[in-house]
């Protein structure tokens, strides 16, 4: 008897194996969570240069494409060169070189113009810090002298919390000073290690940029090998949507933050704000974080200006409010448009959740990540509604009470309270009402 091999048995076996492997993995993650997280952290630490290389290559790709397609390739075609593989490789090499030169020149000019001023500002703050504290103390004493009630409240708070602060310093901070120094040393070493990983990642990004079409083609090849044609097309389309969402939001936000930083520097220079370059750089950098960024950068900058000149701190606070209103209502929508498709609530939600999980990086990338998740859920819901012959627009569902068998939408009508009806009926039939009607 000849054995006949059928593919369905192979598929069943693979499915059973994957289900069993998934159950074992879930059990291990659930009951050996610390070991799993430790192994994952170790793997991420080892692979960090490669991760940095992928991130840098992803951020450099739009610049590379612009230089290659708009400058170098047209010049080669104008010179009469035929697009042979050798010429294409040379065009790519020249485009990569031009991209790296542009990026390095931008960073060099940025640091050459801003870094010396920032260093001078920080040195000035350190050397004149006692004077600033004295000025702030005199201003506070003058304010309290003119407001006796406020002075009494502040003195009570100082007396209440000063003992707690001293107790904390003596019992918690001083006995663990060695651990604090060790943590600071490890942080410094971590910074140098991150810089080294960034340098290695920069080198890796050059190789990725040189063969980005090849890597993209290999990834598509794997997708079509694993999935059928329809699922593969949908997956590649989803990846394109993810790419457009990320690059549109991050690129637009970077440009928006640079413009806001320049506007802040010009305005603070006009009104005479102390350390205008330093506070403008802080405002520009923190503006990359949606919604909370202006407050994260504006509050410490205002406190810094307050130590130097309280009146300038008031002007600076008003200026930041005006700039952020301009950014939120005019500049931001012009640059970003509707790149995420999220309402204000979902923006705050995504920043809060991802910021709590991944810190500052999560606050920056949380919005585009959640926008992709939101779009996926929306697409799944709309597809399911379409299969049920129901409308996918939102408006019909906002006032719907129920959907009839004929697919007709009926609005929700609140039920009438029985007590109110009975009370009204009693009032109509009461003897006093009858006597009043007779009279």
Secondary structure, DSSP 4 states (H G I P E B T S, - for coil): ------HHHHHHHHHHHHHHHHHHHHHHHHHSHHHHHHHHHHHHHHHHHHHHHHHHHHHHHHHHHHHIIIIIHHHHHHTT----HHHHHHHHHHHHHHHHHHHHHHHHHHHHHHHHHHHHHHHHHHHTHHHHHHHHHHHHHHHHHT-HHHHHHHHHHHHHHHHHHHHHIIIIIGGGHHHHHHHHHHHHHHHHHHHHHHHHHHHHHHHHHHTHHHHHHHHHHHHHHHS-HHHHHHHHHHHHHHHHHHHHHHHHHHHHHHHHHHHHHHHHHHHT-TTHHHHHHHHHHHTTSTTTHHHHHHHHHHHHHHHH-HHHHHHHHHHHHHHHHHIIIIIHHHHHTTSS---HHHHHHHHHHHHHHHHHHHHHHHHHHHHHHHHHHHHHHHHHHHHTT----SHHHHSEEEE-TTS-EEE--PPPPHHHHHHHHHHHH-HHHHHHHH-
